[in-house]
Amino acid sequence: MSRPWASSSLPAGRCWLVPSPEVCASPLGTGLLVLVVGTPLAPQQLPVEADGSRIDETKLEGVTELGDIDPGGSGTLTMSLQPGHYVLFCNEPGHFTAGMRAELTVTR
């Protein structure tokens, strides 16, 4: 991706994740599989699969999935977030290591 995903903060409550068309236009030529997880871990501390190409979702609790998005497509994920630290990331092979991830801080 040409630029890293931006990290951000927002107040607790209902929110919508709507990836922009630029985010959905993956330079890796594939679609996106956007996931959100509440965790105290930094993105680089998330567990990876044996081949290192994806985050091992089976080792995380409370993962919310936006789902598959075709290249250049769009999608919306509605969530109700509690205060805490969240990591948003794409789990298509190679995307996480290419920088398609961000941290989100939810405040009271």
C-alpha positions in Angstrom: 0.0 0.0 0.0 1.3 3.5 -0.8 0.7 4.8 2.7 0.2 3.2 6.1 -3.2 3.0 7.6 -3.7 5.9 10.0 -4.1 5.3 13.7 -6.8 7.2 15.4 -9.0 7.6 18.5 -12.7 8.0 19.1 -15.2 8.0 22.0 -16.8 4.8 23.1 -20.1 3.8 21.6 -21.5 2.9 18.2 -19.2 3.5 15.3 -18.9 2.6 11.6 -15.8 1.4 9.8 -16.0 2.3 6.2 -12.7 1.8 4.3 -12.0 4.4 1.7 -11.7 3.5 -2.0 -7.9 4.1 -1.7 -7.6 1.6 1.1 -9.7 -1.0 -0.9 -7.4 -0.6 -4.0 -4.7 -2.9 -2.7 -1.4 -2.6 -4.6 -1.0 -6.4 -4.0 -3.7 -7.0 -6.6 -6.1 -8.8 -4.2 -9.2 -7.8 -2.2 -9.2 -7.1 1.5 -10.2 -9.0 4.6 -10.6 -6.4 7.3 -10.6 -7.5 10.9 -10.9 -5.6 14.2 -9.8 -7.0 17.6 -9.7 -5.4 21.1 -6.3 -6.3 22.5 -3.6 -4.8 24.7 -1.1 -6.0 22.1 0.6 -3.8 19.6 0.1 -4.9 15.9 3.6 -6.3 15.7 2.9 -8.5 18.7 -0.2 -10.3 17.3 0.3 -14.0 16.7 1.2 -15.0 13.1 0.5 -18.2 11.2 3.5 -20.6 10.7 4.3 -19.2 7.3 4.2 -15.6 8.6 1.8 -14.3 5.9 -1.3 -13.8 8.0 -2.3 -13.1 11.6 -3.5 -16.3 13.4 -7.1 -15.4 14.1 -7.6 -18.6 16.1 -5.3 -17.3 18.8 -7.3 -14.0 19.2 -10.6 -13.5 21.1 -13.4 -11.2 20.1 -12.4 -10.7 16.4 -14.9 -8.8 14.4 -14.8 -9.1 10.6 -15.8 -6.6 8.0 -15.5 -9.4 5.5 -14.0 -9.8 2.0 -13.9 -6.7 -0.1 -13.1 -6.9 -3.8 -10.3 -4.6 -5.1 -11.7 -1.1 -5.3 -14.9 -2.2 -3.6 -16.4 -1.0 -0.4 -18.0 -2.3 2.8 -19.3 -1.0 6.2 -18.9 -2.6 9.6 -21.0 -1.2 12.4 -19.6 -1.8 15.9 -20.3 -0.8 19.5 -16.9 -0.3 21.1 -16.0 -0.1 24.7 -13.0 2.0 25.9 -9.7 0.3 25.2 -7.1 -0.5 22.5 -8.0 -2.1 19.2 -6.1 -3.2 16.2 -7.6 -3.0 12.7 -5.8 -5.1 10.0 -6.2 -6.8 6.7 -5.6 -10.5 6.9 -5.2 -11.4 3.2 -1.8 -13.1 2.8 1.0 -10.5 2.9 -1.2 -7.5 3.6 -0.5 -7.1 7.3 3.3 -7.2 6.7 2.8 -4.7 3.9 1.5 -2.2 6.5 -2.3 -2.6 6.1 -3.0 -2.2 9.8 -3.8 0.5 12.3 -4.3 1.0 16.0 -7.5 2.6 17.5 -7.9 4.0 20.9 -11.4 4.2 22.2 -11.9 6.7 25.1 -14.8 7.1 27.6 
